[in-house]
Amino acid sequence: MTNNSLLKMENISKSFPGVKANENISIEVNKGEIVALLGENGAGKSTLVKTVFGLIKPDSGTITIKGEVMEPGDTAVAIRHGVGMVHQHFQLVPVMTVAENIMLGDEPHRGAFISYAKAKQVVRDLSEKFGLEIDPDAVVEDLPVGLQQRVEILKALRKNVDLLILDEPTAVLTPQEIDELLEVIKNLAKQGVGIIFITHKLREVIAVADRVVVLRNGKMVGTTSPKESNELQLAQLMIGREVIFQLNKGVANPGDVVLEVNDLQVRDDRKLMAVDGLNLTLRAGEILGVAGVEGNGQRELVEALCGMRPTVQGSFKILGIDVTGNSPRSIHSQGVSHVPEDREKDGLISSLSIEENLVLDQYKSEPFAKGWIRNLGAISDYATEMIKKFDIRTPSGKTPISSLSGGNKQKVVIARELTQDAKIVIAAQPTRGIDIGSIEFIHNQLLAERSTGTAVLLVSSELDEILALSDRIAIIYRGKIVATLDSTNVDRTKIGRLMAGASS
């Protein structure tokens, strides 16, 4: 153990029923060092760092922080040792201000009363020290997701953190926000903070990591550095097989128009016009990618088309039938499948099993039910088939959905939505927050839908994904489609300019 060593994990093992999450893993992190923890969803990354932060007690092994062996399974002890953690899902109170969130539970007082002025000054001092500019008076729910992530980081750094754990910090960020966060991470390391950076995005690893530790199926399978490897080698180490980055999507054979949107207007949650006179057409057997900087009406468009949000004006037709304002069930019955942007909120019910989630929109229909009686055997058989076909990593279909990794949860949603002979698949951020192996799998599933004549509306903030899959690309800006381009020989720079509001 060196003098610069912040963390030393030796032979850490942890098992859950039916799953060996970590097996004899040993890692060291030094002051000012960025260690990327890379692996597929379900590889054991989050379990490992939760043992450092005291959220999970390992079955065996030791954790040493700054030369002192730490009592496992106690978050308060970890915090006293200078460990901070930013979780994959934000731990913020939306209706509170930035200052209130950062100081929550440890508010400064003036006499018997909480001093909001002192709290704001603490936030300003932290912002200046770490180069993370933020308005202390801003209400968290009004902030873009990138600034909410900044609040989470400041909240962790306030505790005099020496070791900062970032668990999938870029999963919900736009490309611009990701670049900003990577600069923040590098600046923190320059100030001596040791960082464990969990991700499955290879570009980010190459951009910021000093060392890369790769996990697969709960075991450490390699340690390398960006200087010694490239994205292809890291992907192969992570997945355990060759990964094909370049999709062979073939030539599309578009058919009839199956979705027609005319002058659609939709308000957001703040009652502002998010979709403002939008027009588009989607044909059978094609993938139409909607590209844009997040927050330009994509979410509201998808929710309106799926019956989840009321429209203000305009209309949309499915197979020539006007379904504007219809219920989600009615629109689903017209042949629309929906892969939602937020799988936790809109795609799954966390208290139910994998089996139950796989039949959420079919549980009243044969063969899964006859009248009021559910056919549990048919549901179980179907789940077994889907688990195998979609490579869902789980010991059983009866496992609670909440116990799955993000990538495996997404595969459950994909399995349910792409096996219903839909005429239209609306896929919103279908690969957000999942690993490269799962991304490759889901991309191939969407291409398979297209090849059978299904129309796919792909909404993604990942421009690489749009370019890889789309036959046509519709650029959305301030609630309007400002251009629709053929994807062959498309100018990436031009798309970027259009996404930013340029006229050409």
N, C-alpha and C positions, 0 to 999 in steps of 0.2 A: 504494500500500500504506500503510494507516494505522499509527499507533503502536500501536494495539490489535490489529493483525493477528497472528494466530497461524499461519494457514495460507493460502497462496495457491497454487492449482493453475491452471496456464495451458496450455491446448490439449492436454490429456491424451488420448492415443489408445492403444487396445490391441485387437489382433485375435487370435483363436484360429482354428484351422482351420474354415472355413465360417461364422464368426461375427465380426462387428465389435462387440465388447463395449462399447467407449467410443470416441467420435469427437469430438475437439476440444472437450473439456469444460473449462470454467474456473469455479472456485468459490473464494470467500474466506470464512474463518471468523475471527471476532474473539474476544478474551478475553470470557468470560462470556456468550457467545452460543450459543443452541441452533439449529442448522441442521438441519432435517428433510430427509432425502434420500428422496424419495417416487417410487415407480414400481412397475410390475407386476413379478412374478417374471420374471427374465431381461432386465430393462431395463438392467442394467449397474451397479447400485448397489454390490453386494459387490465386484465387480472394481475399481471406482473407489477404494473405501476401502482395499482391499488394496494398491493402489499407494502410498498414503500410509504404510501400516504396513510397507512393504518386502517384503510377501509376493509381490507381482507386480511385474515391471519393465515400465513402460509402453514402447510402441514409440516414442513421441515426447511432447514436452511437458516442462514443468519443475514441480517441487514446491519451494516455499519455505516454511520453517518459522522463525518469529520472525526474519525478515529474512535467513536463510541458505539458500542453495540446497542441497537435500539430494541426496546420492548415491542414486539409485533402486535398488530391489531388494535392500535390506539392512535387515533388521528391527532388528539391533543399533544401527544408525545412527539409525533412527526412534525407538527407545526412548531413546537418548542425547539426542535432540532433544525429549524430553518427550511422545512420542506413546504412548498406551495404547489397547488394543483389547479389547473383549469380543465374542467370536465368537458366531455364531448357535447353534452346537452347543458345549456346555460343554467346556472343556479342563481338567477336574478329575479327580483320582484318587479314585474313590468310597470306597475302604477307608481313606483317610487322613483325619486330622482337618482342621478348618478352618485351624488354625495351620500345619499341615504343608503344606497345599495353597498357602496364601498365600506361604509362605517358601521353597517348593520351588526348589532351585537357587541360593539365596542365603541359606542358613541362618546365623543368628548363632552364634558359638562362644564358649565359655568355655574358654580354653586350647586343647587339641587336640580337645575334644569339642563337639558341637552342644548349644547351650543351649535346651532346649524352653521354659524359663521366660522367656527373652528373646523368643523367637518369639511366645509368648502375649501378652507385654506390647506388642509391636509391633502385634499385631492389635487389642488393646484401645485403643491410642492412635489407630490408624486409624479404628476404629469410632466413637470419641468425636469425632474431628476432623470426620468427614464425616456423622455422624448415622446410621450404618449398624450398628445393634446386632446382634451375633452372638456365639455362644458359641465361643471358640477351641478348646475340647475336643470339640465335637460332631463326630461322624463324618459326612462329606459325604453318603454314601449314605442316611443316616437323616434328612436334612433335606428338607423340602418344596421343590419346585422354585423357589419364590420366594426362599427363603433361599440356595439354591445359586447363583442369579443374583447375590445380594448378595456372596457369596464371590468370584465372578468379578470383580465391580466393584472390590472391595477389593484383589484381587490386581493389577489394573491400576493402581489409584491409589497403590499402595505405591512405585511407581517415580518419584514426584514428577511426576505427569502434568500437563501444561498443556492438552493436547488429548486428549479421550477419544472414541473411536469405539465406538458401540453398534450392532452389526449384528443387527437384528431381535430386540431384547432381550425383547420381550413375547410372542414366538411361542408359548411353552409355559406362560404364566402364567395364573392364574385372574383374573377381573375385579378381585377385591380386591387381589391381588398387583400387578396392572398399575397400579392407582391409587397404591399405595405406591411403586412404582418411579418413576412420573411425578413424585411429590413429591421423591424422591431426586435425580432429574435436575435439577429446578428449583433445589434447594438447592446442588447442585454448581456450577451456573452462577452462582449468587449469590456463590460463593467465588472466581469468576474463571476457572473451568475452561471452556474452549471445548468444545462437544459437537457431534459429527455423529451424528445419530439416524436410523438407517435403519429405515423401517417402511412398511407399506402400509395401516395402520389410520388412517383419516382422523380419527376422534375424538381419537386420541392427538396427531396433528399439531396440531389446533386447540387442544388443551389445553396444550401445552408449547412449541411452536416460536416462535422470533422471526422466522425466515425459512424459506421452503419452496422447495427446489430440486427440480424435477420432471424425471425422466428417462423417455424412451420410446425403445425400440429402440436403446439406446446413445447417444442424443443428448440434450442438455439442451433441453427444449421450453418451459421457463418458470421464472421466479422470482417468488414472491409472498410474502404473509404472511397469517396467520390473520385479521388485521384487514381485509385487502383481499379476502378470498375466503370461501367456505363449502364444506361437504363436497361438494355437488353439482358446484361449479366445479372443485374439486381432482380429483374423480373423472373428470370429462370431460377435464381436462388430462392426467391420468395414462393414461387408456385411449384417448383420441383419438376418443371417441364418447359419446353420451348413455348414462348408466348408470341403469337402473331399480332404485331402492332398494326399492320396494313390490312384492312379488311378487303376481301374480294367480293364486292357487293353486286357485281354484274350489272346488266342493263335493265332498267325498269320498263315495264309495259303498262303504262297508265291506261285505265279504262274510263268509265263514266264518272261524272262528278257525284260524290257521295255526301259531301258536306259543303254547304254554301253559306257564307256569313256576309250579311249586307248591313252596312252602316251601323254596326253594333255599338251601343254605349252601355257601360257598366261602371258603377261607383265602387270605390274601395271602402274599407272599414271606417275611414274618416269622412265618408260621404263626398269625397272628391272624385271627379271623373277620371277613372284609371284607363278605361277602354273608351276611346273617343272617336267614333265614326270608323270602325275597323271593318275592312273587307278582305275576305280570302276565299279561295276554293281549294278543295282537296279531292283528289281522284283515287279511285280504286287502284291498288297495286303500286302506289308510290309512297315515299316518305317525304313529307314537307316539314323542313326544319324551321322553327321560329327562333331566330337569333336576336339577342338584345341584352343590354345591360340590365341586370335584375332591378325590378321596381318600375318598369315601363308598361305595366298592364298585363304581363304574362299570366300571373296567378289569377287575376280577376277574369281574364278571357277563358282560361281552362275551367274555372269554377262555374262560369255562366254556361259554357257549352255542356257541362255535365249536370246542370240543373241545381247546382249548389249555391248559386248567387243570382239574385233577380237582375233582370236587364232593365235599362231605363228607356231605351229606344232601339230601333232596328230589329233585325230578325236573323234566325239561322234555320236552315233546312237540312234534314238528314234523309237521304234517298228521296228528295223532292217533297218531303212532308215537313211543314212548319211545326217545329217543336219548341219554339221560343216560350220560355216560362214554364215548361213542363217539369215534373218532379224528377229527381235522380233515378228513381225506379222506372219511370216511364221512358226516359232517355236510354237507360240501360236496355230496356226491352226492345228498343228500336235497333239494337245491335252495336251499342257503344260500350267499349271497355275503357276503364280509366286507371292508369297508374299514377297515383297522386304524388304531388311534390313532397308532402310530409307524411311519410308512411306511418309514423307513430300516431299522428292525430287523425288522419283520414283514411289510412289503408288497413289498419289492424286494430284489433281489440286486445289489449295486453293481458287482460285477465283470462282469456280463452286459450285453448290449446292450438297447436299447429293445424290439427284436423279441422277444428271448428272454424278457424280463420280461412282455411282453403275453400270452405263452402258458404261463406258469409252471404253471398248474393244468390245462392242456389239451394239453401237448406230447406226451402218449402217445396222444392221440385223433385220429381222422380229423376234418378233412382234413390235420392237421398231422403225422400219422405213419401209417404202415401197417406194422403189426408193430413190428419194432425199427428200422425205417428212418424217419427224419424227412424230411418234405417241406419243404425249405427255401424253395422257391418259394411254397408256400401260406402259410407263416409270414410271408414278406416281403410278399406281397400283402395279407394281413390287417393287418399293421402299417401299411402305407401307407394303408389304409382308415381305421384307427383314428386315426392321426396327423391325417388330414384332418378326420374327424368330430368329434374331441375337441379340435381346435386345439392340438395338442402342438407347441410351438415347437422344432424341431430340424432340422438339415440333412438327416438321414437316419435311418431306422429302425435302422441298424447303429451309430449313435452310442452310446457307453457311457452307461448310465443315470446314472452318477456325475457326468457333465458337465452334467446338466440342472439348472435352478433348481428350488426347492422346489415351486412351483406346477405346473410341467410334470411333475415326478415324480408329484405327486398326480393329475394328469390321466391318467397311465399306469395308476395303480392303479384309478381310476374307470373308465377304458375297459375294463380287463380284467374288473372285477367286475360292471359293469352291462350286459354284452353276452352273458350266459350264460343268459338266460331263467330267472332265479332266481325262486323263490316268495317268498323272504325276503331282503332286503338289510339287513345289520347294519352301520350306518355310524357308526364311532366317531371323533369329532372330524374330520369329513370336510373341513373348510376351515381347519384349524389351520395357521397360518404361511403363508397364501397371500394373494394380492392380491385386490382387490375385483372385478376382471374375472373371475378364475378362480372366486371365490366365487359370483358371479352365475350362471356357467355350470354349476357343480356343483349349485347349488340347483335350477336348471331340470331337470337330469338326474334328480335325485331325485324331483321332481314328475312327470316323465315316467314314471318307474317306477311310481309310485302310480296314474297314470291308466290304466296297462295291467293293473291288478289286483295288482301286486306289493305285498307288505307291507314297510314300511320301519321298522326300529327305529333311531331317530336318538339317539345319545348325544353330547351336546355341553355344554361348559362355557360356551358363548356363549348367554346367555339370549335375545338378539335373534334368533339363528338358530333356537332352539327355538320362539319365538313366531311367527316368519315361516313356518315349514314345517309345524308339527305340527297334526294334527287333534285329538289328545288329548295331554295332558301328564302324565307320571308323575313325581312328585317323589321323589327318592331321598335318604334321610338315614340314615347309619350302617347301610348295608346293607339297608335295608327301603324299600319303596315306601310312603310315608306318606300320599299322596293322589294321585288321578288326576282331572284336571280336563278339561272340554271347552275347547278353545282359543278358542271364540267368546266375546267380551266377557270375557276372562280378566283378573283383577286382578293386574297385575305385582307390586304391593307384597305381595299375599298369597303369591304364589309365592316371593318373596324371604324372607318370614318362614318359610314351610315349609322352604325350603332350609337355613335357619339353625337348624331344630329346633323352631320354635314349633308349637303344636298346631293353630293355625288362622290 
